[in-house]
Amino acid sequence: VCGKKPKFVERGHKHPYCSRTCAAQTQIQGPAPRSQGPPPTCLFGGCDYEAKFQGFCDPEHASEAVRLGQIEACEMCRGQPWIGNTISSPLKGTMTRKLCVGCDKAVRGGTQLKELGSKDGKFQSARKQFIAEWTVRNEGLPTVHKVYQVLAPERNLAPTLRIDHRRCRKSLTVPREIRTYYASLVVCDLGTRGPFLCERKACGICSVLRSSFKSFAFEKEHDQGRFGPGIYTFINPKLADNCATSCTTSPYRVIVACDTLVESAHEVTNEDSVFVSISDAINAAYIIIYSM
């Protein structure tokens, strides 16, 4: 209202004024003219950093605000703020349940990405393995900035994916699941504007995540390599990094950490690609957002 001080936050609701005095003064004089002021700040009490993640500066403050009762939680995951806390009008087609952005998309049938805090055990485990497997001579190691956990759609597709994966496991003589890495062309701002997939057909990373490796960039049904059509990943993320191209101004590079089924007798080295012919043999586990 006054445009001079931060707005007052009470139980998750940000008022248009900074104090009762400001509110009373506004009733007498009317609101001050709107100006192009500084960007909105984090909703977490006492934090003045710029809001970049669902009304907060980062995932930690979003989840901490929910834990402390400063803001209303998503009815599904109970760990993130629901959409209505951070927008002034309902999203087009949004449901009546109070869900966060990720759970909203999952309920609608889309693949869900969950941004992990840097202190989360899954974040630390994914980062540690990514760095440990990065085998390269006389070069520096990457810096991991963010890790997104990939969650399968909640409706009909999730059970189907689990069944297909189990069926593929049973088809192998002695199955073994290994961590591999996949990279491709990125044409969106994945990593800079929250854990959301784009709908562009040319985006290789978002295409494989939306389709669970059943569709690739430009709607191709598979990748091509020396073993023919299929899916090619790498144990060594440095080799996958060679495919991590971007046509945006994002400072980040993107790699998908996958759980891949192979025959135990099949010798896999960190210098070769890992080939599987069907999507049932591979599941996306995490998205690693990093820089060199």
N, C-alpha and C positions, 0 to 999 in steps of 0.2 A: 504493500500500500504506500508506505512512505518512500520506498526505494533506497533506504539508507542502511538498514540493519537486516540481518538474517530473519526469515520468517519463523514464527513460533511453532514448534512441533509438540503436539499433545496426543499421547496414545496412538501414535502412528498417523495422525492427521496433521497436515501442514496448513496452518491458518494463513490468510492473506496479510496479516499484520504481524509485527514483531513483539507487541506488548499490549496490555489493556489500555495504556495511555494512548498508544498509537491508534487503537481501534476507536476509542472515544473521540479523539481529535478528528478522525476521518468522518465520523457521523456529523460533526459540526461543520467542517470545511469541505468535505467531499474528498474522494481519493485523489492522490497526486497523479499527474499525467504519466502514462507508461513510457518507459525509456528502454533502450537496448542496453540493459545492465549486464553484469557478469553472469556466466552460466549458472544453472541451479547447483546448489551444494548438496552433499550427502545428507540423507534423512536421519542418519544415526546421530543420536544426541551428542553434541559437543564436537562433531566433526565438520570442518569447513572445506574439505576437499571437494573437487568437482564431482558431480553425480554422473557416473558412466555405466553403472550396472543396475538396471531396474530401480533407479532412484537413489542408489548408493554408490560409493566410490569403488567398492570391490565386493566380491562374494562374502568375505569374512564379515564385513559390517552388515550386509544384508541378513545373513543367518544369525548374527549376534543380536541384531535388533529384534528379530523374531523370538529368539531365546529369552531376551529380557522383557518381552511383552511391549516393546516400544511401537510395534507395528503388527498388523494382523497377518497370521500365517496362512499359507496355502492349505486347503482342506485335504489335499492328497498326500503331499510329501511332508508337510508340517515343518519343513526346514527353510523354505524361501517365502518372501512376501507375496501375497496374491496381487494380481494385476491391478485391481481397483485402488491399491494404495498409492500408485505412482502415475495414474492417468486421470485426466479430468472427465473423459467421456468413455463409454463402453466400447470395446473393440468390436468391429463388425462381425456379427455372427457369434459372439462369445456366449458361452453357456451361463446358466444361472449359478452354478457352483463357483465358489471362490478359489480359483487356482492360479498358480504362478504361470509365467510364460511357458516354461518347459512342460509342465504337466498339462496345460491347456492344449499345447500342440500334440502331446502324446495321446490325450483322450480323443483328439480328432483323427488319429490314425497315423501321425507322422513320427519319424524317428526323433527321439528326444536326446538332447545334449545337456549334460549337467556339468557346470564349471566347478572344479574342485579347488578348495582353498589350498594354499601352499603348505599348510600344516596338516592337511588331510593325509592319512596313511596311504591311500590309493595314489594320491599325487606323488608322494615321495617315492613309492615303489615303482611307479611308471617312469618317473624321471631317472631314478637310479639305474634301472635296467636299460633305458634308452642311452644314457651316457656310457654305461659299461660295455654295451655292444657296439658303440661307435668306434670302429677300428680303422685308424688312418695313421699314416706315417708323416711325421714332421708338420702336422697341422694342429691348430687349436680345436678345442671341443666346443660344441654348441652350448648356448645358454637357453634353458627352458623357461619360458615366461608363463605359460598357462597349460593346463591339462583339462580336457573335456572328457567326461565319461560318456560312452555311447550306450544308450538304453533303447532296446527294441520297442516298437509301437505296442501300446497296451491292449489293443483290441485283438482282432482275429489273427493278425500277422505274427505276433510274438510266439504263441503256441506252435504255429506252423514252422517257424524258423528253428525252434528247439527240436521239434520232431525230425525235421530234415537233417539237422546236425547230428542227432543221435543215429539216424539211419545211415548217414555217411560213415560215422564211427564204426558201426557194426559191419559195414562192407569191407573194412580194412582188416587184414590178417592180424596184425598187432598194431593198433593205432597209437599214435603219439601226438600230443598237442604241443606246438612250439609257438613262441612269440616271433612274429615277423612284422615287417614294416612296409607300408604301401604309400606311394606318393604319386601325384599327378598334377595336371594343370588346375590352378585356382583362379577363377575370374571374379570372385566376390571378396568382401572384406571380412571373411571368417577370421576370428581372433581379435578384431578391433571393435566390434559392435555387439559383443555378447555371444552366447552359445547358440547361434541360430544358423540353420542351413538355408542356402538360397535355392531358388527354383530354376536357375539357368541351366539349359541343356548342355552348354559348353563347359560347365564347371565339373571337372573330373572328380574332385574330392566329394563335393556335395551329391553328385550323381550316384556314386557307389554307396554312400551312407544312406541316402533315401531309399535305394533299391536293395540294400543288403548284398551288394556286389552282383546284382543281376543286370545292371545297366551301367554303362561307362560314359565318358564325355562324348557329347554329340550323339547320344542314344545308341552307341555301339553296344553289342551284346557281349563283347569280350575284348581283352587285350590281345596283341599279337607278339610272339617271341619265337625263340629258336625251337621250342617244343610245340609250336602251333597255337591255336586259339585257346585262351584260358585266362587265368589270373596269375600275375607274376609279382611276388613280394620278395623281401630280402631279410635275412637275419641281421645283417649289418645295416643299420639305418643310414650310414654314410653313403652306401650304394643307392638306397632309395632316395636320398637327398638329391642325387643327380637328376631325378625326375620331378623334383619339387619346384615347379615353375609357377610364376604369378604374373598377371598382366594388370595388377593394381599397384597403388602406391603404399600398400601395407608394408611395414618394416619386418613382418614376420614371415616365416616359412612354415609349411604345414605337412605333417606326416601322420598317417593312421597306424596305430599299433594294433595288430590283429592276433587272434588266436587261430592257428592254422593246423589242420589235421594232416598228418603224413604217416606213411608206413615206418615203423620203428627200424626196419632193415635199411631204409633209404638213408644214405649218408648225406648229410647237409653240412656244407661249410659256409663260413661267413664271407666267402669270396664269390659265391654263386647265387643265382636267383632260386627261389622256391616256387615251383610250378604246381598249381592245382587246376584241374579241368572244369570243376563245377563250383558254384557259389556255396553249396551246402558244406564244403570243407573249410570255409573261412568265415569268421565273425569279427567285425570291428569291435575293439574293446575301448580304446582311447584315441583321442586326437591330441597330438603333441604340437603345441605352438612354440616355435623356437626361433632363434636368430644365430648368425655366425659372427 
